[in-house]
Amino acid sequence: MIFRNATLEDLPEIVAIYNTTIAGRMVTADTEPVTVESRIPWFNVHNPEKRPLWMVEDEGKTIGWVSFQSFYGRPAYDGTAEISIYLREDARGKGYGKTILRYAMEQCPVIKINTLLGFIFSHNLPSIKLFEQMGFKEWAHLPDIAVLDGVERSLSILGKRVG
């Protein structure tokens, strides 16, 4: 697998992959597809040195992307980041998530991240299982804080010290 820094030209593919997760109500709190234009500010807060956004390719084909986002936006939390992993529909359930998460954790010292967080809907058992297999623990449980199609959903925050 190849991990490379995303460019603005990748944003339509990033958005397309992201939008495939919305209907399932398992991964994101967005309830309608997002636009490329609406994601430009999000794209621009990433940088290769501290908060990368990587495209993930296997055998010359994009299978997904990974982003690191700052937690809470205050300097004291600079060593903490939230990780997000999104895969193309045809790449899900094939073990890519584990390989991607392992690689991301290995890169954390390089990008000066000591603590990695995953914000995961509590009903998203496959993602929770993946993070737990990689040594993450539930550090917070926020009950019924989201409403998706009239159903209240809880959020689990899984964390791990990586540096």
C-alpha positions in Angstrom: 0.0 0.0 0.0 1.1 3.5 -0.7 0.3 6.5 1.5 0.7 9.9 -0.1 -0.2 13.4 0.9 -3.5 14.5 -0.6 -3.7 17.4 -3.0 -6.6 19.7 -3.8 -7.1 17.6 -7.0 -7.9 14.6 -4.7 -10.7 16.4 -2.9 -13.5 15.3 -5.3 -12.5 11.6 -4.7 -12.2 12.2 -0.9 -15.7 13.7 -0.9 -17.1 10.9 -3.1 -15.7 8.3 -0.7 -17.0 10.2 2.3 -20.5 10.6 0.8 -20.8 6.8 0.4 -20.8 6.5 4.2 -23.7 8.9 4.9 -26.7 6.7 4.0 -25.6 3.9 6.3 -25.8 6.1 9.4 -22.9 4.3 10.9 -19.9 6.5 10.3 -20.7 10.2 10.1 -23.2 12.6 11.6 -23.7 14.2 8.3 -27.2 13.4 7.0 -26.9 14.7 3.5 -24.0 14.5 1.0 -21.4 17.2 1.3 -19.9 19.2 -1.6 -16.3 19.6 -2.6 -16.7 23.3 -2.1 -17.9 22.8 1.5 -14.9 20.7 2.3 -12.2 23.1 1.1 -11.8 24.8 4.6 -11.5 21.3 6.2 -8.9 20.3 3.5 -6.9 23.4 4.1 -6.4 22.8 7.9 -4.4 19.7 7.1 -0.6 19.8 6.5 1.9 17.1 6.0 4.1 18.0 9.0 1.5 17.9 11.8 -2.0 17.1 10.6 -1.7 15.1 7.4 -4.4 14.0 5.0 -3.3 10.9 3.1 -4.6 9.1 0.1 -4.2 5.4 0.4 -3.6 3.4 -2.7 -3.2 -0.4 -3.3 -2.0 -1.7 -6.7 -2.4 1.7 -8.3 -6.0 2.2 -7.1 -7.2 4.6 -4.4 -8.9 2.6 -1.7 -9.5 5.4 0.8 -8.1 8.2 2.8 -6.9 9.0 6.3 -7.0 12.4 8.1 -5.6 13.7 11.4 -7.4 16.6 13.0 -6.4 18.6 16.0 -8.3 18.0 19.2 -10.1 20.9 20.8 -7.9 23.5 19.1 -5.9 24.7 22.1 -2.1 24.6 22.3 -2.0 22.3 25.3 -3.6 19.6 23.2 -1.2 19.9 20.3 0.1 16.3 20.8 -3.5 14.9 20.6 -5.2 14.2 17.3 -8.4 12.6 16.0 -7.9 10.1 13.3 -10.5 9.3 10.6 -10.3 6.5 8.1 -12.6 6.3 5.2 -12.6 3.5 2.6 -14.2 3.0 -0.8 -17.2 0.7 -0.6 -15.4 -2.1 -2.4 -12.4 -1.9 0.0 -14.4 -2.3 3.2 -14.2 -5.5 5.2 -10.9 -6.6 3.6 -8.5 -5.8 6.4 -7.3 -2.5 5.0 -8.5 -0.6 8.1 -6.1 -2.5 10.4 -3.1 -1.9 8.1 -4.0 1.7 7.7 -4.5 2.3 11.4 -1.2 0.5 12.2 0.7 2.6 9.7 -0.9 5.8 11.1 0.1 4.9 14.6 3.7 4.2 13.5 3.9 7.7 11.9 2.6 9.5 15.0 6.0 10.2 16.5 7.1 11.8 13.2 4.1 14.1 13.2 4.5 14.8 16.9 1.3 13.1 18.0 1.4 11.4 21.4 -2.3 10.6 21.8 -4.6 9.3 19.1 -8.4 9.5 19.4 -11.2 7.9 17.4 -14.7 9.3 17.6 -17.0 6.4 16.7 -20.7 6.0 16.9 -21.3 3.4 19.6 -23.4 1.3 17.2 -20.5 1.1 14.7 -19.3 -2.2 16.1 -16.9 -3.0 13.2 -15.0 0.2 13.8 -14.9 -0.1 17.5 -13.6 -3.7 17.2 -10.9 -2.5 14.8 -9.7 0.2 17.2 -9.9 -2.2 20.2 -7.8 -4.8 18.3 -5.2 -2.1 17.9 -5.0 -1.4 21.6 -7.4 1.5 21.9 -9.7 1.8 24.9 -13.0 3.6 25.4 -12.1 6.8 27.2 -15.5 8.4 26.9 -19.1 7.5 26.2 -21.5 10.3 25.2 -25.0 8.8 25.4 -27.7 9.7 22.8 -26.0 12.9 21.6 -26.9 12.5 17.9 -30.2 11.9 16.2 -30.1 10.1 12.9 -33.4 9.6 11.2 -35.2 10.0 14.5 -33.0 7.5 16.3 -30.8 8.8 19.2 -27.2 7.6 18.8 -24.3 7.5 21.3 -20.7 8.4 20.6 -17.7 6.5 21.9 -14.3 8.2 22.1 -11.5 5.6 21.9 -8.0 6.6 22.8 -4.5 5.4 22.8 -1.1 6.8 23.8 1.1 6.3 20.8 4.1 8.4 21.6 
